[in-house]
Amino acid sequence: MNSNVSILAEIPEELHLSLKNYLETHPHWDQDRVFAAALSLFLLQNNNGQNSEASQNYRACARVYLETLFQSN
């Protein structure tokens, strides 16, 4: 079952301006899609994969990352 969780985060103004510019030039992306891709990529790159739970989390993050990148609107 897929579910979504809302988060509220403060980001530096420079990142906000960059994100705003990106979204203006890439209309098929939205803020939620960018955050999902960025967060899943961060988790993939920083996973230690030492146990079965970490391995399952890694696969789940990889699935979210790929689905986010290749979804079509």
C-alpha positions in Angstrom: 0.0 0.0 0.0 1.4 3.4 -1.0 0.8 6.3 1.3 2.0 9.8 1.5 3.1 11.8 4.5 3.2 15.6 4.5 6.2 17.3 6.0 7.0 20.9 6.7 10.6 21.9 6.3 12.5 25.2 6.3 15.1 25.5 3.5 17.6 28.2 2.8 16.3 31.0 0.5 18.9 30.2 -2.1 17.5 26.6 -2.4 14.0 28.0 -2.6 14.9 30.4 -5.4 16.7 27.6 -7.3 13.7 25.3 -6.8 11.3 28.0 -8.0 13.4 28.6 -11.1 13.6 24.9 -11.9 9.8 24.4 -11.5 9.2 27.4 -13.8 11.3 25.8 -16.5 10.1 22.2 -16.0 6.3 22.3 -15.8 6.0 18.5 -15.7 7.7 18.6 -12.2 6.2 19.9 -9.0 7.6 20.6 -5.5 6.5 17.2 -4.1 8.1 15.3 -7.0 11.4 17.2 -6.6 11.5 16.6 -2.8 10.7 12.9 -3.2 13.4 12.4 -5.8 16.0 14.4 -3.7 15.2 12.7 -0.5 15.2 9.2 -1.9 18.5 9.8 -3.7 20.1 11.1 -0.5 18.9 8.0 1.4 20.2 5.7 -1.4 23.6 7.4 -1.4 23.9 7.3 2.4 22.6 3.8 3.1 24.9 1.4 5.0 22.9 -1.8 4.1 24.2 -3.7 7.1 21.1 -5.7 7.9 17.9 -7.0 6.2 15.8 -4.0 7.3 18.3 -1.6 5.8 18.3 -3.7 2.7 14.5 -3.5 2.4 14.6 0.2 3.0 17.3 0.6 0.3 15.0 -1.2 -2.2 12.0 0.8 -1.2 14.0 4.1 -1.7 15.3 2.9 -5.0 11.7 2.1 -6.1 10.5 5.6 -5.0 13.5 7.3 -6.7 13.0 5.5 -10.0 9.2 5.9 -10.0 9.6 9.6 -9.2 12.1 10.2 -12.0 10.2 8.4 -14.7 6.6 9.2 -13.9 4.7 11.0 -16.6 2.1 13.7 -15.9 
